[in-house]
């Protein structure tokens, strides 16, 4: 018992207690610092995160009415740019007349803040009567228009048409072609 009551042993115990308390305090302060910084770190990841997803299906509705359905092989979300980049996409637009317009392309960029879409590469638009081909097309969500500033070719059962640009209004189902508009109607009439 005498060994435990010596001044050296009491000093050793006091130093040991101080070291343990100091270590505990250092770990606690360090942990608190990490936890406070982790919120910033995690929110920084969330703000600039890029996410890739395979086999995508997205539907857009306005006032309870389905406007379009988009499907793609894959999508990459770019949060900083507020964009979703789709590969091999197909979009079906629903018209008031209950007809559908089908759009396909190699690549599409959906602006997540406006729902506008840019489609590039082997762009094809089909409805029940005709098919349009171009290399680049824009969908303006608020106007509900499809437009192309690239040359377009349109074919149907009774006509062929080409032009430098076009705008198709999905609300009125009317199309305006501009620039070097050429075509054949009914196989015998040339424009």
C-alpha positions, 0 to 999 in steps of 0.5 A, spaced: 500 500 500 505 504 501 507 504 493 500 507 491 501 513 496 508 515 494 508 522 491 511 520 485 505 515 484 500 521 485 503 525 480 503 520 475 496 519 476 494 526 476 498 527 469 495 521 467 488 524 468 490 530 465 492 527 459 486 523 458 481 529 460 486 533 455 485 527 449 478 527 450 477 534 450 481 534 443 477 529 440 471 532 442 473 539 439 476 536 433 469 532 432 465 538 433 469 541 427 469 536 422 461 535 423 461 543 422 465 543 416 461 536 413 455 540 412 459 545 408 462 539 404 456 535 403 452 541 401 458 543 396 457 536 393 450 536 392 450 543 389 455 540 384 453 533 383 453 529 377 449 523 377 448 518 371 442 514 370 440 508 365 433 507 362 430 513 364 422 515 363 420 522 365 413 525 364 411 532 363 404 535 365 401 542 366 395 543 369 394 535 370 394 534 362 400 530 360 404 534 355 410 529 353 413 523 355 421 522 355 425 516 355 432 515 354 438 509 354 441 514 359 441 521 362 447 525 366 444 530 371 449 537 371 446 541 377 451 547 376 448 547 368 441 546 370 441 540 365 439 533 364 443 530 358 440 524 355 443 519 350 438 516 345 432 519 347 425 518 344 419 524 346 412 523 345 408 529 345 401 529 346 396 534 342 389 537 343 387 533 338 389 527 341 394 525 336 401 524 338 408 526 335 414 522 336 421 525 336 427 521 336 435 523 336 442 521 338 442 526 344 438 531 348 439 536 353 433 538 357 434 545 361 431 543 368 429 550 370 425 551 363 423 544 361 426 546 354 429 541 350 435 541 344 435 534 340 441 533 336 443 527 331 439 524 326 433 527 329 426 524 326 419 527 328 413 522 326 406 523 326 400 519 323 401 522 316 408 524 315 416 524 317 421 530 318 428 529 319 433 534 321 440 534 325 438 539 330 431 541 333 429 545 339 422 544 343 420 551 347 416 548 353 412 554 354 410 556 347 409 548 345 413 549 339 418 545 335 423 548 331 429 547 327 434 552 324 438 546 320 435 544 314 429 539 314 426 534 310 419 532 310 416 526 307 408 523 307 404 519 303 403 524 297 408 529 298 416 531 299 418 537 302 425 541 304 427 547 307 432 551 311 428 552 317 421 550 320 417 552 326 411 547 328 406 549 333 404 543 337 398 547 340 395 549 333 398 543 329 401 548 324 408 548 321 411 554 317 417 552 313 422 558 311 428 558 306 429 554 299 422 551 300 422 546 295 417 540 294 413 535 290 405 534 292 401 528 289 407 526 285 405 530 279 406 538 282 412 541 284 413 547 288 
